[in-house]
Amino acid sequence: MKKFLQPLVVLGLLLLTAAGYSQDKNLYVFLCFGQSNMDGFPAPLDEKDKIGVDERFQLLAAIDFPELGRKKGSWYTAVPPLCRPGNGLCPVDYFGRTLVAKLPASIKVGVVNVAVPGCKIELFDETTYKAYAETAPGWMKNYIAIYEGNPYQFLLATAREAQKAGVIKGILLHQGESNTDDREWPNKVKVIYENLLRDLNLKAEDVPLLAGEVVAADQKGACAPMNRIIGSLPKTIPTAHIVSAAGCTSRPPDNLHFDLAGYRELGKRYAETMLPLLGNPQ
């Protein structure tokens, strides 16, 4: 009798799981993380950036956005800001808009964005985040607290929710300013990338990593030398691809953050890099 019941129990559990959510294979999900440029450096948004966002471009809110009526863990049309309330544009905005404009109408694009201004890449490493957070300045600790002290686990939990709705197709990174001249940066990124693949049961060949350059030398980028190190990432991660920031305009006087036009162009370049990897020639 027990042998007869066991398969029924397993079948019942599978049915319950399937009933809990329905994964849409046509919802392409992208995980996004990094520091202030990925966060969306606070700035007034241009009205044109708030309108005309295709409903096929969706955001899974990682946190609550009270002013916009967004709740953590729910999907919304990806009208900026995408990372935190009160922010401006980030590369993810025009990454998603460009993808939905060029992909078949049956495909939707979903994004998850978790980023911490000013942070080193160590904040997303499970073995180093605690020690790093303890020595972080007070203003950064406030941002870290938004993600319950552990941005990696927060990103992971939100990614798991996204997996219930769609299929993870890529990971976007914009980070490096705070690790300028750190030659170990590619190895540190590799650890985080491989952790995400492992924890989400993903394969590297199915989920490429796109890393964007920081403000470039032609824009007097304060951290432009870091682009040499960022450019070496594919030597460490074969499925990594670099997104050029050359010519993407920045915001004086710091020359660390892109301006609105720079974010739009960089976002488009992320999309143009991703499209061939999705089997869609431009």
Secondary structure as the mmCIF struct_conf table of DSSP 4:
data_model
#
loop_
_struct_conf.conf_type_id
_struct_conf.id
_struct_conf.beg_label_comp_id
_struct_conf.beg_label_asym_id
_struct_conf.beg_label_seq_id
_struct_conf.end_label_comp_id
_struct_conf.end_label_asym_id
_struct_conf.end_label_seq_id
HELX_RH_AL_P HELX_RH_AL_P1 LYS A 2 GLY A 20
TURN_TY1_P TURN_TY1_P1 LYS A 25 ASN A 26
STRN STRN1 LEU A 27 GLY A 34
BEND BEND1 GLN A 35 GLN A 35
HELX_RH_AL_P HELX_RH_AL_P2 SER A 36 ASP A 39
HELX_LH_PP_P HELX_LH_PP_P1 PRO A 44 ASP A 46
HELX_RH_3T_P HELX_RH_3T_P1 GLU A 47 ASP A 49
TURN_TY1_P TURN_TY1_P2 LYS A 50 LYS A 50
BEND BEND2 ILE A 51 ILE A 51
TURN_TY1_P TURN_TY1_P3 GLU A 55 ARG A 56
STRN STRN2 PHE A 57 LEU A 60
BEND BEND3 ALA A 62 ILE A 63
STRN STRN3 PHE A 65 PHE A 65
HELX_RH_3T_P HELX_RH_3T_P2 PRO A 66 LEU A 68
TURN_TY1_P TURN_TY1_P4 GLY A 69 GLY A 69
STRN STRN4 ARG A 70 ARG A 70
TURN_TY1_P TURN_TY1_P5 LYS A 72 GLY A 73
STRN STRN5 TRP A 75 THR A 77
HELX_LH_PP_P HELX_LH_PP_P2 VAL A 79 VAL A 79
BEND BEND4 PRO A 80 PRO A 80
HELX_LH_PP_P HELX_LH_PP_P3 PRO A 81 PRO A 81
BEND BEND5 LEU A 82 ARG A 84
TURN_TY1_P TURN_TY1_P6 PRO A 85 GLY A 86
HELX_RH_AL_P HELX_RH_AL_P3 PRO A 91 LYS A 102
BEND BEND6 LEU A 103 LEU A 103
TURN_TY1_P TURN_TY1_P7 ALA A 105 SER A 106
STRN STRN6 LYS A 108 ALA A 115
TURN_TY1_P TURN_TY1_P8 PRO A 117 GLY A 118
HELX_RH_3T_P HELX_RH_3T_P3 ILE A 121 PHE A 124
TURN_TY1_P TURN_TY1_P9 GLU A 126 THR A 128
HELX_RH_AL_P HELX_RH_AL_P4 TYR A 129 THR A 135
BEND BEND7 ALA A 136 ALA A 136
HELX_RH_AL_P HELX_RH_AL_P5 GLY A 138 ILE A 146
TURN_TY1_P TURN_TY1_P10 TYR A 147 GLY A 149
HELX_RH_AL_P HELX_RH_AL_P6 PRO A 151 ALA A 165
BEND BEND8 GLY A 166 GLY A 166
STRN STRN7 VAL A 167 HIS A 174
HELX_RH_3T_P HELX_RH_3T_P4 GLU A 177 ASN A 179
TURN_TY1_P TURN_TY1_P11 THR A 180 ASP A 181
TURN_TY1_P TURN_TY1_P12 ARG A 183 GLU A 184
HELX_RH_AL_P HELX_RH_AL_P7 TRP A 185 ASP A 199
TURN_TY1_P TURN_TY1_P13 LEU A 200 ASN A 201
HELX_RH_3T_P HELX_RH_3T_P5 ALA A 204 ASP A 206
BEND BEND9 VAL A 207 VAL A 207
STRN STRN8 LEU A 209 GLY A 212
BEND BEND10 VAL A 215 VAL A 215
HELX_RH_3T_P HELX_RH_3T_P6 ALA A 217 GLN A 219
TURN_TY1_P TURN_TY1_P14 LYS A 220 LYS A 220
TURN_TY1_P TURN_TY1_P15 ALA A 222 PRO A 225
HELX_RH_AL_P HELX_RH_AL_P8 MET A 226 GLY A 231
TURN_TY1_P TURN_TY1_P16 SER A 232 SER A 232
HELX_RH_AL_P HELX_RH_AL_P9 LEU A 233 THR A 236
TURN_TY1_P TURN_TY1_P17 PRO A 238 THR A 239
STRN STRN9 ALA A 240 VAL A 243
TURN_TY1_P TURN_TY1_P18 ALA A 246 GLY A 247
STRN STRN10 SER A 250 SER A 250
TURN_TY1_P TURN_TY1_P19 PRO A 252 ASP A 254
BEND BEND11 LEU A 256 HIS A 257
STRN STRN11 PHE A 258 PHE A 258
HELX_RH_AL_P HELX_RH_AL_P10 LEU A 260 LEU A 277
TURN_TY1_P TURN_TY1_P20 LEU A 278 GLY A 279
#
